[in-house]
Amino acid sequence: MVSAPVATAGFTSEIVGYLRQIEEADEFGAVDLVFGMLDEGVSAQDVLLRVIAPAQRRVGRLWAANRWSVAQEHAASAVSERVVAAVARRVTPPPARGRVVVACVEREQHSLPTRLLAEVLRLHGWRVDFLGASVPTPHLVEWVGRVNPELVALGCTLPVWLPRAHRAVAACRTAGFPVLAGGAAFGADDRIARLIGADVWAPAADVAADLLDNGPLMFATGNGAELPPDDEYACLARRRGELLPRALELLAASYPPMRDYDPWQLEQTAEDLGHIADFLGAALYLGEMSVFTDFVTWTCAVLAARGVPGESVVLGLAVLRGELTDCPRTRAFLAEGMRAAGAARGAPDHPEPEETSP
Ligand code: B12
């Protein structure tokens, strides 16, 4: 397993300017702006990773803080996708290295982070097949078998898809292809990538490109052997269908404000409970408590920014815990989640830090 630290850099005024364009959903303005940066000598890699990437992370924080609507986030992200394509079209050199397949794990819709990796690898001379969002594992394996790449780069942003990432890694390796893993779901170090048996992990696209540049590629033999038994994960997955409507019912009975919820609010609450159950499942699968508690803390902040108190999250977790009487490990995770939600209740109810930089 190979890894390296994340690079950092400034570009504050460029990011602010770019954010202004994407806030207005001004695709051509955004393209003109970044082409101007390229003309002034900013490298394409820096435009991708020091301007567009941090702007997109900022978009996420603005949405989480309820300062931007989902529509604003979608519009801005759609512009960024087009800008990444325009930059790539303008500067990508002809391929001089081997072939790499870049894809998102099945169900993962965050294609833009992985697309950034794909374009950075192209800038470094790799021939890249970018397969985009949510690639079903059998189809991924069929593609790599056909094009015979040197490497499969697998992106995952949401931790809930890590069990699927594990299966995809195993399938690619069984087919004889090494796997580079990355994306926010893997966290800040290589622990999770190791757990799911990836050969290489990188925290950022430029780090990944540097690792591949400095070949020959040396691959370790991870096999996911340290993963905990998956019986409680399987039990939760099996019971999800009946558990969630029941939990929603019990939550409505114990949390009075829910009686006044309109159908849209009820649907949102059901969705939130579903996300909680899915993050719980991923945490159980990996044996990584922080996957669950970080998500609980994040959910409390997002709800608080929308005027929903953390108490509702504590109650939701308690209800799930009450239903899962025969799953001791799951109950222990839920108890930690309740502690995290309780702690988040004492935190400021606005997840957007008071920062001046993007
Ligand atoms: C745009 C966006 C979306 C778009 C995605 C569009 C697209 N085509 O990508 C859509 C609308 C689909 C979406 C949906 C959802 N999203 Co969203 N999304 C975002 C947002 C705002 C930007 C994503 C992005 O472009 N990031 C920018 C890049 C640069 O991110 P990056 O991870 O830092 O990438 C770098 C490295 O990780 C690395 N890397 C990335 N991939 C790979 C792969 C390999 C192999 C390697 C080596 C490296 C590598 O290189 C990159 C550059 O250095 C993020 C905010 C954020 N912080 O990312 C939220 C965010 C990821 N989304 C979030 C959520 C919750 C969701 C939803 C669940 C919302 C919902 N209720 O439905 C859904 C889930 C969809 C799904 N099934 O996957 C949360 C996740 C929170 C959490 N605790 O995990 C975030 C963080 C928002 C927030 N601020 O809280 N989202």
Residues whose N, C-alpha, C, O or C-beta is under 5 A from the ligand:
A	BS01	B12	A53 Q56 R57 V59 G60 R61 A64 S77 R107 E108 Q109 H110 S111 L112 P113 T114 L116 L117 A153 L154 G155 T157 L158 L180 A181 G182 G183 A184 A202 P203 A204 A205 D206 A208 F295 W298
